[in-house]
Amino acid sequence: MKIILLPLLAVAIATTVVGCGTTTGSRVASGTAMGAATGAIIGSFGADAGKGALIGAGVGALGGVLYDEHQRGSFNK
């Protein structure tokens, strides 16, 4: 149970912090950093922290871009 709970907690924390920043660049950068850190933590459980960090960085960057687009009102109807 602890093995599943820890990565889920890390992902939950990362997604709450992914939107830090006021510009597109800072939001993407913070999302990338948090995603890489979370991915490395999760990847270390499977003995491949590097691959986890790369995947996490990509997901975090995407999250930062989506959050920025939402903040600018691009998704409003």
C-alpha positions as CSV (number, residue, x, y, z in Angstrom):
1,M,0.0,0.0,0.0
2,K,2.8,2.4,0.8
3,I,4.4,1.8,-2.6
4,I,1.3,3.1,-4.4
5,L,0.4,5.8,-1.9
6,L,3.8,7.6,-2.1
7,P,3.8,8.2,-5.9
8,L,0.2,9.3,-5.8
9,L,0.9,11.8,-3.1
10,A,3.9,13.1,-5.0
11,V,1.7,13.5,-8.1
12,A,-1.0,15.3,-6.1
13,I,1.5,17.8,-4.7
14,A,3.1,18.4,-8.1
15,T,-0.2,19.1,-9.7
16,T,-1.1,21.7,-7.1
17,V,2.2,23.5,-7.6
18,V,2.4,23.2,-11.4
19,G,0.7,26.5,-11.9
20,C,3.2,28.7,-10.0
21,G,4.2,31.7,-11.9
22,T,2.6,34.7,-13.7
23,T,4.1,34.3,-17.2
24,T,3.9,31.5,-19.7
25,G,7.6,30.8,-19.4
26,S,7.6,30.6,-15.6
27,R,4.5,28.4,-15.5
28,V,6.0,26.0,-18.0
29,A,9.4,26.0,-16.2
30,S,7.8,25.3,-12.8
31,G,5.6,22.6,-14.3
32,T,8.7,21.0,-15.9
33,A,10.7,21.1,-12.7
34,M,7.9,19.7,-10.6
35,G,7.2,17.0,-13.2
36,A,10.9,16.0,-13.4
37,A,11.2,15.8,-9.7
38,T,8.0,13.7,-9.3
39,G,9.0,11.5,-12.3
40,A,12.4,10.9,-10.7
41,I,10.8,9.9,-7.4
42,I,8.3,7.6,-9.1
43,G,10.9,6.2,-11.5
44,S,13.3,5.4,-8.6
45,F,10.7,2.9,-7.4
46,G,11.1,1.0,-10.7
47,A,14.9,1.4,-10.7
48,D,14.9,3.9,-13.6
49,A,14.8,7.5,-12.2
50,G,16.2,9.0,-15.3
51,K,13.5,7.8,-17.6
52,G,10.9,8.8,-14.9
53,A,12.4,12.3,-14.8
54,L,12.2,12.7,-18.6
55,I,8.6,11.5,-18.7
56,G,7.7,13.6,-15.7
57,A,9.3,16.7,-17.2
58,G,7.3,16.3,-20.4
59,V,4.1,15.8,-18.5
60,G,4.9,18.8,-16.2
61,A,5.6,21.1,-19.1
62,L,2.3,20.1,-20.8
63,G,0.6,20.7,-17.5
64,G,2.2,24.2,-17.2
65,V,1.1,25.1,-20.8
66,L,-2.4,23.9,-20.2
67,Y,-2.6,25.8,-16.9
68,D,-1.3,29.0,-18.6
69,E,-3.9,28.6,-21.4
70,H,-6.6,28.2,-18.8
71,Q,-5.5,31.3,-16.9
72,R,-5.5,33.4,-20.1
73,G,-9.1,32.3,-20.8
74,S,-8.3,30.2,-23.9
75,F,-10.6,27.4,-22.7
76,N,-13.7,29.5,-21.9
77,K,-16.7,29.1,-24.1
